[in-house]
Amino acid sequence: MNNNKLFLLDAYALIYRAYYAFIKNPRINSKGQNTSAIFGFVNTLEEILRKENPTHIAVVFDSPTPSFRHTEYEEYKAQREATPEDIKASIPIIKEILKAYNIPILEIPGYEADDVIATIAKKMAAQGIEVYMMTPDKDYAQIVDDGIFIYKPRYGSNDFDILDKKKVMEKYSLSHPMQMTDLLALMGDASDNIPGCPGIGPKTAEKLLKEFGSVENLLENTDKLKGSIKNKIEEYKDQILFSKFLATIKTDVPVEVKIEDFERKEIDENALKKIFEELEFRTLLTRVIKNETSQNETKKPVQGVLFEEGATKSENHITEALTPSNNVSDIRTTQHTYRIVKNEKELTELCNKICAQKSVCFDTETTGMDPLISELVGISFAYKEGEAFYVPIDADQKKAQQQVDIFRPFFENEKIEKIGQNIKYDILELRNYDIRVKGPLFDTMIAHYLINPEIPHGMDYMAKIYMNYKTIHIDELIGPKGKNQKNMRNIDHEIVCEYSAEDADITLKLKNILEKELRENNLEKLFNEIESPLIYVLADMEWTGVRLDLNALEQLAEEFRKEMKQIEKEIIEMAGIEFNVNSPKQIGEVLFDRLKIIDNPKKTRTGQYSTSEEELEKLRSKHPIIEKILEQRSLKKLLSTYIETFPQLINPKTGKIHTSFNQTITSTGRLSSSNPNLQNIPIRDERGKEIRKVFIPDEGCTFLSADYSQIELRIMAHLSKDKNMVEAFNKGQDIHAATASKIFKIPIESVTPDMRRKAKTANFGIIYGITPFGLSERLGIPRNEAKKLIDEYFETFPDVKRYIDESIARAREQGYVETIFGRKRFLPDINSQNAVVRGYAERNAINAPIQGSAADIIKVAMNRIHKCLTDGGYQSKMILQVHDELDFNVPMNELEEVKKIVVYEMENAYPLIVPLKTDCNNGANWLEAH
């Protein structure tokens, strides 16, 4: 055996795998292009080149012309869904990338990739070359031999398994890898539509092969079989032989190749750089291109115009860190006037200038990423395209305050529109200097989010797509660790000026573009009346923060750790063997090898037993140990994600947690939160609820919680105008009991808790486009019963069915759906020929208008409540927003008035045809109030 190592990649198998890995959260670039398949494939390729360093490599594609299998059997792979359009669009780009890598591409007319790979593998192995067939497909097992291996990507992981002869035989219970064709001939292969023998599963097939060795020998000795197996084998003899023919990979494809054809070559860096820049693969660009020209190339001066304190024109010291590609300009090479303003006289003059404007963009440069604890380094202003002013802020806090105070008349002017990119950050930063920004806001990030919520909203993306500019931010000049005080304070002000002023200039230009797009898309009202005012509300909530009871937190931590230890002890006792409860592999072995709780347990693609939470939930009733394992996992997650993390997030200045509320993350319009993510605290689980008791009000205050009651179902009633659903809400009935009453055709007072549970699951499931399979899984009932339940549901609420059908039809026609406030959700896959891809889009077509409308309504309520509390001079503060709930810190003497304000504004945020209802309570902590 020589030292040559040849990797043969099954292109389509890896491309499909990459695409579906991102199916729930696809990678979309600033042009709206789905790059999931390309990005995943290139990442996999890079992993191989880096980790395995093959001496030789090739990528093999299926031929677009039908193979001999299709000719012989029309149904071959006929059940497969049409190739997703995004994959079709990705193939030519992937081939261009491979050409740039100088990796050979093979595509032999009339043959599939596995035939071509098998033929080459056999030829090269005969010459003493190690061959690795990279694919997730099990069919390749029949080709494995001395010197030929399967290099198999692990399911849900970036790792790989290498299968040699021994491992193949162990994995599939074979006496030789070539028996894989016999195994497939008997049990069939649903993925390729190979029929096999009906009624013969993997276990029976393995048993038959162990006894007879091959299907040919089996068919010659059917007299030794008994009962139904004998009848099946004899009845489907021809089908079994034909299935083996279809399953057998050819090793004699007419392809003439030499090992030299596959030798690794130097990549074409220029070609690859151009493609990656076009696709916006920035991380890959810096990782793959050897000299990392995108960030680290030799600095060279560029021409610009820079004035400092009215001095004569000076050389611009800024350096170019990104080389513009073809047809892409760089704003720093265009004519502009960016001026540093330092002395008090010029600062006052600048303030007077900007105070005379109707609209001004400003941008802060700071020492850190957290606006509540960082300091100002400088502020840039722009009100005319191509011009900007930069004000350096002194490191001395007293001097800094004096400088910032000069601009107070501008920041606190209620008539001047303030423009920014993620302007909430700047508003919070200025509050450190006792500046309360006022006036209308235009946030370019939020404007772009409304125009197209699915793609990135960073300034660099927008600059490239709208203005064909390439940008670089000041953060990138100060190293991979990001902002810190030492780095920011040490950068020359001229450099900071050029980059910060550029940010303000670009943001102003983007505002002028996005303002027109908002108008053209009828989004002005949503932007100006809901999203923009909400920036002030969220900034105030983040600034206020929420207290934690640290003693209660520590006590809860001790309780949970003690409970978890006891549960782990009980799990080991039930298992009757010592093992690592935190090891999924050992859990699987205990459940399925030792306790044998079910036959034929599900396995992952690596051959390990599947013990995910989803799988264990299905098996909950099979053995009491399952309940305990799920309980232990839940406790462990609560400890690590919340209880042990909360103390680390406390602000040292305030002693509170200041979560960040994000307006531009979710596609539906819902707010999200981070550091900590409060949206994910479990509220149905009793232990999850316990976490809420550590959130407490300030001294002398109470914790007030107001929660919309079944808002999404009320919106469904409003949108569908279904008579029965509207009637139930208008009569004030328990909607789930009312639903059960109508579905099961019994009086509402006769509805049992189980009937109500099923109706509740159906009610909320329908909103999310639940299928009979999904409902059966969730309720633990047979699929036919679930189907009957859904059918009866739609008979009871026929207009809900009509709404669902019309939503999907409307989405197909216009490519998007809307909320009651006009928020759009674009669904480019709604007309996909691939049922899986199309199904996601159809479910979004049903749910997005409902969930998005709920999000809009609570935002309206937040704006109105905040205005009432501010205008009324109340000390009460809104502090949290979680799902359909608002939480407040309320002094006891304001409780009754604030309760009335909150309930009224929430219930009157939008006039639905059914009433909006709010549950409102208070207590000594969040749990008590909720």
ZAMARGU-4260 file (C-alpha; in steps of 0.2 Angstrom, whole numbers, plus 5000, padded with zeros to 4 digits):
<rodrens>
0) 5000/5000/5000 | 5007/5017/4995 | 5004/5034/5004 | 4991/5040/4991 | 4974/5043/4999
5) 4960/5046/4986 | 4943/5054/4992 | 4928/5052/4981 | 4914/5063/4986 | 4896/5059/4981
10) 4890/5076/4977 | 4871/5076/4977 | 4871/5066/4993 | 4882/5078/5002 | 4873/5093/4994
15) 4855/5087/5000 | 4862/5084/5017 | 4869/5101/5018 | 4853/5109/5012 | 4841/5100/5024
20) 4853/5103/5039 | 4848/5122/5037 | 4830/5119/5032 | 4822/5127/5048 | 4835/5141/5048
25) 4841/5143/5030 | 4856/5154/5026 | 4850/5169/5015 | 4862/5182/5009 | 4858/5201/5006
30) 4852/5197/4989 | 4839/5185/4995 | 4849/5170/4989 | 4847/5154/4998 | 4865/5148/5001
35) 4862/5134/5013 | 4867/5120/5001 | 4883/5129/4994 | 4889/5134/5012 | 4886/5117/5019
40) 4894/5108/5005 | 4910/5119/5005 | 4911/5118/5024 | 4911/5099/5022 | 4924/5100/5008
45) 4935/5111/5019 | 4934/5099/5034 | 4940/5085/5023 | 4954/5095/5015 | 4960/5101/5033
50) 4957/5085/5043 | 4961/5071/5031 | 4973/5081/5019 | 4970/5069/5005 | 4983/5067/4991
55) 4970/5065/4978 | 4952/5070/4977 | 4937/5071/4965 | 4918/5075/4966 | 4906/5064/4957
60) 4889/5070/4951 | 4874/5060/4945 | 4871/5061/4927 | 4856/5072/4922 | 4851/5058/4909
65) 4842/5043/4915 | 4852/5028/4921 | 4850/5010/4916 | 4840/5008/4932 | 4827/5021/4927
70) 4826/5012/4910 | 4823/4995/4917 | 4811/5001/4931 | 4801/5017/4928 | 4797/5018/4947
75) 4815/5018/4952 | 4817/5034/4964 | 4800/5039/4957 | 4793/5043/4975 | 4807/5055/4978
80) 4801/5073/4979 | 4807/5085/4965 | 4824/5093/4968 | 4821/5109/4978 | 4823/5125/4967
85) 4837/5132/4979 | 4847/5116/4976 | 4845/5117/4957 | 4851/5135/4958 | 4866/5130/4969
90) 4873/5116/4958 | 4881/5127/4945 | 4889/5138/4958 | 4896/5122/4967 | 4903/5117/4951
95) 4911/5134/4949 | 4918/5133/4967 | 4925/5115/4963 | 4934/5122/4947 | 4941/5136/4958
100) 4948/5123/4970 | 4955/5114/4955 | 4946/5098/4960 | 4940/5086/4946 | 4922/5085/4943
105) 4915/5068/4936 | 4898/5066/4928 | 4896/5051/4916 | 4880/5050/4905 | 4868/5037/4910
110) 4876/5032/4927 | 4873/5037/4945 | 4887/5044/4956 | 4888/5028/4966 | 4892/5018/4950
115) 4906/5030/4945 | 4913/5030/4962 | 4913/5011/4964 | 4921/5009/4947 | 4935/5021/4951
120) 4937/5014/4969 | 4940/4996/4963 | 4952/5002/4950 | 4962/5013/4962 | 4962/5000/4976
125) 4969/4987/4964 | 4984/4999/4962 | 4987/5000/4981 | 4978/5017/4984 | 4968/5020/4999
130) 4950/5025/4993 | 4938/5034/5004 | 4920/5035/4997 | 4912/5050/5006 | 4893/5048/5007
135) 4879/5046/5019 | 4871/5032/5009 | 4872/5014/5015 | 4871/5007/4998 | 4890/5009/4996
140) 4893/4996/5010 | 4893/4983/4996 | 4909/4991/4988 | 4919/4991/5004 | 4934/4980/5003
145) 4953/4980/5007 | 4959/4998/5004 | 4941/5004/5001 | 4932/5013/5015 | 4915/5023/5017
150) 4919/5040/5025 | 4902/5043/5032 | 4896/5060/5039 | 4888/5058/5056 | 4870/5063/5058
155) 4868/5081/5065 | 4887/5083/5068 | 4902/5088/5059 | 4911/5072/5063 | 4913/5057/5052
160) 4914/5038/5054 | 4926/5028/5044 | 4918/5011/5039 | 4930/4997/5034 | 4925/4979/5030
165) 4924/4973/5048 | 4913/4988/5053 | 4901/4986/5039 | 4899/4968/5043 | 4896/4972/5061
170) 4884/4987/5057 | 4873/4977/5045 | 4876/4959/5052 | 4884/4953/5036 | 4897/4940/5033
175) 4904/4950/5019 | 4900/4968/5013 | 4894/4962/4996 | 4879/4954/5005 | 4872/4972/5006
180) 4864/4969/4989 | 4855/4954/4996 | 4850/4963/5012 | 4842/4977/5001 | 4834/4965/4989
185) 4825/4957/5004 | 4820/4972/5014 | 4819/4985/5000 | 4825/5003/5001 | 4812/5016/5002
190) 4824/5030/4998 | 4827/5023/4980 | 4810/5014/4979 | 4817/4997/4978 | 4803/4986/4982
195) 4811/4971/4991 | 4800/4958/4998 | 4784/4964/5006 | 4783/4959/5025 | 4802/4956/5026
200) 4810/4968/5038 | 4829/4971/5042 | 4829/4958/5056 | 4821/4944/5046 | 4832/4948/5031
205) 4848/4947/5042 | 4842/4930/5049 | 4838/4923/5031 | 4855/4929/5025 | 4864/4921/5040
210) 4856/4905/5035 | 4857/4905/5016 | 4871/4917/5012 | 4862/4925/4997 | 4845/4928/4989
215) 4849/4916/4975 | 4853/4902/4987 | 4838/4907/4997 | 4827/4905/4982 | 4834/4888/4978
220) 4830/4882/4995 | 4813/4889/4999 | 4807/4871/5004 | 4817/4874/5020 | 4806/4889/5025
225) 4790/4888/5034 | 4774/4898/5036 | 4771/4915/5030 | 4789/4919/5026 | 4790/4904/5014
230) 4774/4910/5005 | 4781/4928/5004 | 4798/4923/4997 | 4790/4911/4984 | 4777/4924/4979
235) 4789/4938/4977 | 4804/4928/4969 | 4805/4939/4954 | 4803/4955/4963 | 4817/4950/4975
240) 4829/4946/4961 | 4825/4962/4952 | 4827/4972/4968 | 4845/4965/4969 | 4848/4970/4951
245) 4843/4988/4956 | 4853/4988/4972 | 4869/4982/4964 | 4881/4996/4961 | 4890/4994/4945
250) 4909/4993/4945 | 4912/4993/4926 | 4907/5010/4921 | 4916/5015/4905 | 4927/5028/4913
255) 4946/5029/4909 | 4955/5038/4923 | 4973/5038/4930 | 4978/5042/4948 | 4987/5058/4942
260) 4970/5064/4936 | 4964/5066/4954 | 4980/5074/4961 | 4978/5089/4973 | 4982/5105/4965
265) 4984/5123/4971 | 4967/5133/4972 | 4964/5147/4961 | 4963/5160/4975 | 4957/5175/4964
270) 4942/5164/4957 | 4937/5157/4974 | 4938/5174/4982 | 4927/5182/4969 | 4914/5168/4971
275) 4914/5169/4990 | 4913/5188/4990 | 4898/5186/4979 | 4890/5173/4990 | 4895/5184/5006
280) 4905/5169/5013 | 4916/5180/5024 | 4921/5168/5037 | 4925/5155/5023 | 4934/5168/5014
285) 4946/5172/5028 | 4948/5153/5032 | 4951/5147/5014 | 4962/5160/5006 | 4979/5158/5011
290) 4985/5176/5012 | 4968/5181/5020 | 4967/5196/5008 | 4950/5201/5014 | 4957/5207/5031
295) 4976/5206/5032 | 4983/5212/5016 | 4996/5225/5016 | 4989/5242/5020 | 4990/5256/5007
300) 4984/5274/5008 | 4968/5279/4998 | 4963/5296/4993 | 4949/5305/5002 | 4946/5323/5009
305) 4949/5325/5028 | 4949/5342/5037 | 4954/5344/5055 | 4948/5359/5065 | 4947/5369/5049
310) 4965/5366/5045 | 4972/5364/5027 | 4969/5348/5017 | 4980/5334/5024 | 4984/5317/5019
315) 4971/5304/5024 | 4980/5292/5036 | 4966/5279/5035 | 4971/5263/5027 | 4961/5251/5015
320) 4957/5234/5023 | 4946/5227/5010 | 4950/5227/4991 | 4935/5231/4981 | 4930/5217/4969
325) 4924/5221/4951 | 4911/5234/4950 | 4911/5236/4969 | 4916/5254/4975 | 4923/5259/4991
330) 4916/5274/5000 | 4933/5279/5006 | 4939/5281/4988 | 4925/5292/4984 | 4925/5311/4986
335) 4919/5315/5004 | 4922/5328/5018 | 4924/5320/5035 | 4929/5333/5048 | 4935/5331/5066
340) 4928/5344/5078 | 4937/5346/5094 | 4937/5364/5102 | 4922/5370/5112 | 4918/5384/5099
345) 4917/5372/5085 | 4907/5360/5095 | 4894/5373/5099 | 4894/5379/5080 | 4891/5361/5075
350) 4877/5359/5088 | 4869/5375/5081 | 4870/5368/5063 | 4862/5351/5067 | 4849/5359/5078
355) 4844/5369/5062 | 4840/5352/5053 | 4824/5342/5051 | 4833/5326/5051 | 4851/5321/5057
360) 4860/5304/5058 | 4872/5301/5073 | 4883/5286/5078 | 4892/5283/5094 | 4909/5275/5095
365) 4912/5266/5112 | 4924/5256/5123 | 4913/5241/5123 | 4898/5231/5117 | 4887/5234/5132
370) 4880/5251/5131 | 4876/5251/5150 | 4894/5249/5156 | 4904/5256/5141 | 4910/5274/5138
375) 4910/5286/5124 | 4925/5287/5113 | 4917/5299/5100 | 4901/5304/5091 | 4898/5306/5072
380) 4885/5317/5064 | 4878/5318/5046 | 4864/5328/5038 | 4870/5329/5020 | 4876/5315/5010
385) 4895/5314/5008 | 4898/5325/5023 | 4900/5320/5041 | 4907/5327/5057 | 4917/5317/5071
390) 4918/5323/5089 | 4931/5314/5099 | 4925/5312/5117 | 4938/5314/5131 | 4943/5299/5142
395) 4941/5310/5158 | 4923/5308/5163 | 4921/5326/5169 | 4927/5333/5152 | 4917/5320/5143
400) 4901/5325/5151 | 4905/5343/5147 | 4907/5339/5128 | 4892/5328/5127 | 4881/5342/5136
405) 4885/5354/5122 | 4874/5343/5111 | 4860/5341/5123 | 4849/5354/5114 | 4850/5343/5098
410) 4848/5326/5107 | 4833/5332/5117 | 4824/5341/5103 | 4808/5333/5100 | 4806/5340/5083
415) 4822/5334/5075 | 4822/5316/5067 | 4836/5306/5074 | 4843/5293/5061 | 4854/5278/5066
420) 4858/5260/5063 | 4853/5250/5079 | 4849/5267/5087 | 4843/5259/5103 | 4862/5256/5107
425) 4866/5274/5105 | 4851/5280/5115 | 4856/5269/5130 | 4874/5274/5128 | 4869/5292/5130
430) 4859/5289/5145 | 4875/5286/5154 | 4878/5305/5151 | 4861/5309/5157 | 4855/5312/5139
435) 4837/5308/5135 | 4836/5306/5116 | 4819/5313/5110 | 4810/5315/5094 | 4805/5304/5079
440) 4817/5290/5075 | 4823/5282/5059 | 4832/5266/5062 | 4839/5259/5046 | 4841/5241/5053
445) 4822/5241/5058 | 4817/5249/5041 | 4826/5235/5032 | 4819/5222/5043 | 4801/5227/5039
450) 4805/5227/5020 | 4812/5210/5020 | 4813/5201/5037 | 4822/5185/5031 | 4839/5193/5026
455) 4853/5201/5036 | 4850/5219/5041 | 4868/5224/5045 | 4875/5240/5038 | 4888/5231/5027
460) 4875/5220/5019 | 4864/5235/5015 | 4878/5246/5009 | 4883/5232/4997 | 4865/5228/4990
465) 4859/5246/4989 | 4874/5256/4985 | 4887/5243/4979 | 4899/5249/4993 | 4911/5239/5003
470) 4912/5244/5021 | 4923/5240/5036 | 4919/5244/5054 | 4930/5251/5067 | 4928/5235/5077
475) 4938/5226/5064 | 4953/5237/5066 | 4955/5232/5085 | 4958/5214/5083 | 4948/5198/5085
480) 4943/5201/5103 | 4932/5215/5098 | 4930/5232/5107 | 4939/5235/5123 | 4944/5252/5131
485) 4962/5250/5129 | 4961/5247/5110 | 4948/5260/5107 | 4957/5273/5116 | 4973/5270/5107
490) 4967/5272/5090 | 4971/5288/5081 | 4956/5300/5081 | 4959/5303/5062 | 4956/5284/5059
495) 4941/5283/5071 | 4934/5299/5062 | 4936/5291/5045 | 4927/5275/5050 | 4914/5282/5062
500) 4910/5296/5050 | 4908/5284/5036 | 4896/5274/5046 | 4885/5290/5049 | 4887/5295/5030
505) 4881/5277/5024 | 4867/5276/5037 | 4861/5293/5031 | 4861/5287/5013 | 4853/5271/5017
510) 4839/5280/5026 | 4835/5290/5010 | 4834/5274/5001 | 4824/5264/5014 | 4812/5278/5017
515) 4806/5276/4999 | 4805/5257/5000 | 4794/5258/5016 | 4782/5269/5006 | 4782/5258/4991
520) 4778/5243/5002 | 4765/5252/5012 | 4775/5249/5028 | 4776/5267/5033 | 4762/5266/5046
525) 4769/5250/5054 | 4786/5258/5055 | 4782/5275/5061 | 4767/5271/5073 | 4773/5254/5080
530) 4791/5249/5077 | 4800/5266/5079 | 4791/5272/5095 | 4794/5255/5102 | 4813/5258/5102
535) 4811/5271/5116 | 4800/5258/5126 | 4813/5244/5124 | 4828/5256/5128 | 4818/5261/5144
540) 4815/5243/5149 | 4833/5238/5146 | 4839/5253/5156 | 4827/5249/5171 | 4832/5231/5172
545) 4824/5218/5184 | 4830/5213/5201 | 4835/5195/5206 | 4833/5187/5223 | 4850/5180/5225
550) 4846/5171/5241 | 4831/5163/5233 | 4842/5159/5217 | 4855/5150/5227 | 4842/5140/5237
555) 4833/5135/5221 | 4850/5129/5214 | 4853/5119/5230 | 4836/5111/5229 | 4838/5107/5210
560) 4855/5099/5213 | 4849/5089/5227 | 4834/5083/5217 | 4844/5079/5202 | 4856/5069/5212
565) 4842/5059/5220 | 4834/5056/5202 | 4850/5050/5195 | 4851/5038/5210 | 4834/5031/5206
570) 4838/5029/5187 | 4853/5019/5192 | 4843/5008/5204 | 4829/5005/5190 | 4843/5001/5178
575) 4851/4988/5190 | 4868/4994/5184 | 4880/5008/5187 | 4882/5020/5172 | 4884/5038/5167
580) 4866/5045/5167 | 4873/5060/5156 | 4879/5049/5142 | 4866/5047/5128 | 4875/5031/5122
585) 4875/5023/5139 | 4857/5028/5141 | 4852/5019/5125 | 4862/5003/5130 | 4853/5003/5146
590) 4835/5006/5139 | 4836/4995/5124 | 4850/4982/5127 | 4848/4979/5145 | 4829/4983/5149
595) 4823/4980/5131 | 4809/4992/5133 | 4804/4990/5115 | 4808/4980/5100 | 4817/4988/5085
600) 4822/5005/5094 | 4826/5019/5083 | 4844/5023/5079 | 4854/5038/5073 | 4863/5037/5057
605) 4879/5033/5067 | 4871/5017/5073 | 4869/5023/5091 | 4852/5022/5099 | 4842/5038/5098
610) 4838/5045/5115 | 4833/5062/5111 | 4820/5071/5121 | 4808/5069/5107 | 4811/5050/5106
615) 4810/5047/5124 | 4793/5057/5125 | 4786/5044/5114 | 4792/5030/5125 | 4786/5038/5142
620) 4773/5025/5145 | 4784/5010/5141 | 4795/5010/5158 | 4795/5022/5173 | 4814/5025/5170
625) 4810/5036/5155 | 4800/5048/5166 | 4815/5049/5177 | 4828/5052/5163 | 4817/5066/5156
630) 4815/5073/5173 | 4834/5073/5176 | 4838/5081/5159 | 4825/5095/5162 | 4833/5099/5179
635) 4850/5099/5172 | 4845/5111/5158 | 4837/5123/5170 | 4852/5123/5181 | 4865/5126/5167
640) 4854/5138/5156 | 4847/5149/5169 | 4850/5146/5188 | 4869/5145/5186 | 4870/5158/5173
645) 4859/5172/5180 | 4872/5178/5193 | 4885/5181/5179 | 4873/5192/5170 | 4870/5204/5184
650) 4876/5222/5180 | 4889/5227/5193 | 4883/5245/5192 | 4865/5242/5195 | 4864/5225/5203
655) 4851/5220/5191 | 4849/5210/5175 | 4847/5220/5159 | 4841/5209/5146 | 4842/5215/5128
660) 4826/5215/5118 | 4828/5212/5099 | 4816/5219/5086 | 4824/5212/5070 | 4827/5194/5074
665) 4811/5184/5072 | 4803/5183/5055 | 4786/5185/5062 | 4788/5201/5071 | 4789/5194/5088
670) 4802/5202/5100 | 4816/5191/5106 | 4828/5193/5121 | 4846/5189/5125 | 4857/5189/5140
675) 4847/5181/5146 | 4834/5174/5134 | 4818/5175/5144 | 4807/5169/5130 | 4814/5151/5133
680) 4810/5150/5152 | 4798/5135/5153 | 4782/5140/5160 | 4772/5124/5159 | 4784/5114/5169
685) 4782/5116/5188 | 4801/5118/5191 | 4802/5130/5176 | 4789/5140/5185 | 4800/5140/5200
690) 4813/5150/5191 | 4801/5165/5190 | 4801/5167/5209 | 4819/5174/5209 | 4813/5189/5199
695) 4807/5202/5211 | 4802/5220/5211 | 4811/5235/5219 | 4810/5239/5237 | 4792/5246/5241
700) 4785/5239/5225 | 4775/5225/5218 | 4778/5214/5203 | 4763/5216/5191 | 4760/5203/5177
705) 4748/5205/5163 | 4745/5191/5150 | 4734/5191/5135 | 4722/5176/5136 | 4723/5165/5120
710) 4727/5180/5109 | 4732/5169/5094 | 4715/5159/5094 | 4706/5176/5096 | 4715/5182/5080
715) 4711/5166/5071 | 4693/5169/5075 | 4695/5187/5069 | 4703/5183/5053 | 4693/5167/5049
720) 4676/5175/5055 | 4671/5157/5059 | 4654/5158/5067 | 4656/5145/5080 | 4673/5151/5086
725) 4667/5169/5086 | 4652/5164/5096 | 4662/5155/5109 | 4673/5169/5112 | 4659/5182/5113
730) 4650/5172/5125 | 4665/5171/5136 | 4666/5152/5135 | 4681/5142/5139 | 4687/5140/5121
735) 4695/5123/5123 | 4679/5116/5132 | 4668/5124/5119 | 4679/5116/5105 | 4678/5099/5113
740) 4659/5101/5115 | 4657/5104/5097 | 4670/5091/5091 | 4663/5077/5102 | 4645/5083/5100
745) 4641/5083/5119 | 4635/5097/5130 | 4649/5109/5136 | 4646/5103/5155 | 4649/5085/5150
750) 4667/5088/5143 | 4680/5078/5152 | 4698/5085/5156 | 4705/5073/5142 | 4692/5079/5129
755) 4697/5097/5133 | 4716/5092/5132 | 4713/5085/5115 | 4703/5100/5109 | 4716/5112/5116
760) 4730/5103/5107 | 4720/5103/5091 | 4716/5122/5093 | 4734/5127/5095 | 4740/5114/5083
765) 4729/5120/5069 | 4737/5137/5070 | 4754/5129/5066 | 4747/5118/5052 | 4748/5102/5062
770) 4746/5086/5052 | 4737/5070/5058 | 4755/5062/5061 | 4760/5077/5072 | 4744/5077/5082
775) 4745/5058/5085 | 4762/5061/5092 | 4758/5075/5103 | 4742/5067/5110 | 4749/5049/5110
780) 4734/5043/5100 | 4733/5032/5084 | 4735/5042/5068 | 4718/5037/5061 | 4710/5044/5077
785) 4721/5060/5075 | 4715/5062/5057 | 4697/5060/5063 | 4699/5073/5076 | 4706/5086/5063
790) 4692/5081/5051 | 4679/5084/5065 | 4688/5100/5070 | 4686/5107/5052 | 4668/5102/5052
795) 4665/5111/5068 | 4675/5127/5062 | 4673/5127/5043 | 4678/5145/5041 | 4695/5141/5049
800) 4698/5128/5035 | 4693/5141/5023 | 4705/5154/5030 | 4719/5141/5030 | 4716/5137/5011
805) 4714/5155/5007 | 4730/5160/5016 | 4740/5147/5006 | 4732/5151/4990 | 4736/5170/4993
810) 4754/5166/4997 | 4756/5156/4981 | 4749/5170/4971 | 4758/5185/4979 | 4773/5177/4987
815) 4770/5183/5004 | 4757/5184/5018 | 4752/5199/5029 | 4747/5203/5047 | 4732/5214/5051
820) 4744/5229/5052 | 4752/5225/5035 | 4768/5216/5041 | 4774/5205/5027 | 4782/5188/5028
825) 4789/5182/5012 | 4788/5164/5007 | 4799/5161/4992 | 4796/5142/4993 | 4777/5142/4993
830) 4777/5135/4975 | 4791/5123/4977 | 4789/5106/4969 | 4797/5098/4984 | 4784/5094/4996
835) 4795/5095/5012 | 4801/5113/5007 | 4784/5118/5001 | 4776/5111/5018 | 4787/5123/5028
840) 4781/5138/5018 | 4763/5132/5019 | 4763/5131/5038 | 4771/5148/5039 | 4757/5155/5027
845) 4745/5149/5040 | 4754/5154/5056 | 4763/5170/5051 | 4748/5182/5050 | 4742/5175/5066
850) 4758/5176/5076 | 4763/5192/5068 | 4747/5200/5072 | 4748/5195/5090 | 4766/5202/5090
855) 4760/5219/5082 | 4745/5220/5095 | 4756/5218/5110 | 4769/5231/5103 | 4754/5244/5101
860) 4749/5240/5119 | 4768/5243/5125 | 4769/5260/5116 | 4752/5266/5123 | 4756/5260/5141
865) 4773/5267/5141 | 4766/5284/5135 | 4753/5284/5149 | 4765/5280/5162 | 4777/5293/5156
870) 4765/5307/5153 | 4756/5303/5169 | 4772/5305/5179 | 4771/5287/5186 | 4786/5279/5195
875) 4780/5262/5188 | 4790/5254/5175 | 4788/5241/5161 | 4802/5229/5164 | 4799/5213/5154
880) 4790/5207/5138 | 4789/5188/5136 | 4778/5180/5123 | 4760/5188/5126 | 4764/5195/5143
885) 4770/5211/5150 | 4778/5214/5167 | 4780/5229/5178 | 4788/5236/5193 | 4775/5245/5202
890) 4775/5256/5218 | 4761/5250/5230 | 4753/5267/5230 | 4751/5266/5211 | 4745/5248/5209
895) 4726/5251/5206 | 4729/5265/5194 | 4742/5256/5184 | 4732/5240/5183 | 4718/5249/5175
900) 4730/5257/5163 | 4738/5241/5158 | 4722/5231/5156 | 4713/5245/5146 | 4727/5248/5134
905) 4730/5229/5131 | 4712/5225/5128 | 4709/5240/5117 | 4726/5239/5107 | 4716/5233/5091
910) 4697/5231/5088 | 4695/5212/5084 | 4677/5205/5081 | 4680/5195/5097 | 4686/5203/5114
915) 4704/5204/5118 | 4706/5198/5136 | 4720/5201/5149 | 4724/5191/5165 | 4732/5204/5177
920) 4739/5200/5194 | 4753/5206/5206 | 4764/5198/5219 | 4780/5198/5228 | 4789/5190/5213
925) 4786/5185/5195 | 4779/5168/5199 | 4767/5174/5212 | 4761/5188/5200 | 4759/5176/5186
</rodrens>
